[in-house]
Amino acid sequence: MIEFEFLNEKIIEVGKKLLKWREEEFTISSKSSKHDLVTSLDLRVQEFLYNSLTQKFPEIGFLGEESGMNKKPETKGYWVIDPIDGTVNFSKMLPMFCISAAYVENDEPKYGIIYAPVMNQVIVAEENKGVFLNGEKITPNWAKVLDDAMISMGNIRGKTHKYFEALETKVMRLRLLGTAALQIAYVGTGHFDAFISVKGNSWDVAAGYIIVKEAGGIITDYYGNPTNIFNKKNLYSNPYIHEDLMKIINTIQI
């Protein structure tokens, strides 16, 4: 679709701009708490994408993390944008951050793109067309048993240790990269075998959602029920370990 081609073009364009902008001065401030950071470049990237996308496709709604645009549009189709997922990493000059964008129709992602500009990784998925990493279609090489699995998760302040206590002896490794969007996408590419979302927002998960789905992964809530991008606690998993992982998660007392 022309809409997806245009989205790709603009995500890559602004990602390259972002690498130049970060060499210049940028400011860091807090939102809901001193640990919930936003930079002036989060705002700049979102403004660029909002202007580009809404001018080209005014009939498509826009949902973005910043600038009060975080309410679900009433339009049938809408973009879901996280201008910088992994803002804390970005502010510390770590390479693990990305721009996450999806096209959603009737609350179901139809297309998603994750661009990690420092690592030069572009992960794309379109409904019924599979997953592509830097233009090459891939099939994830997932672990067949939980003991061999690499699991990633989000951070929930004061409670993350409970997940580690329950899981660290049951899996090969646990990883927290500080960017939900990229970690979910890595399930779809096979870098990870599952991602446990503990407080994910729609802009964190929408692109990764379709990437995992198109890879053949399973996405449910913690109890195995069908879910969507607006549920904060989802399990994005390879199909071989999903049930075993879900059982362990349900033993965790939060």
Order of alpha helices (4+ residues) and beta strands (2+ residues): alpha-beta-beta-alpha-beta-beta-alpha-beta-beta-beta-beta-beta-beta-alpha-beta-alpha-beta-alpha-beta-beta-alpha
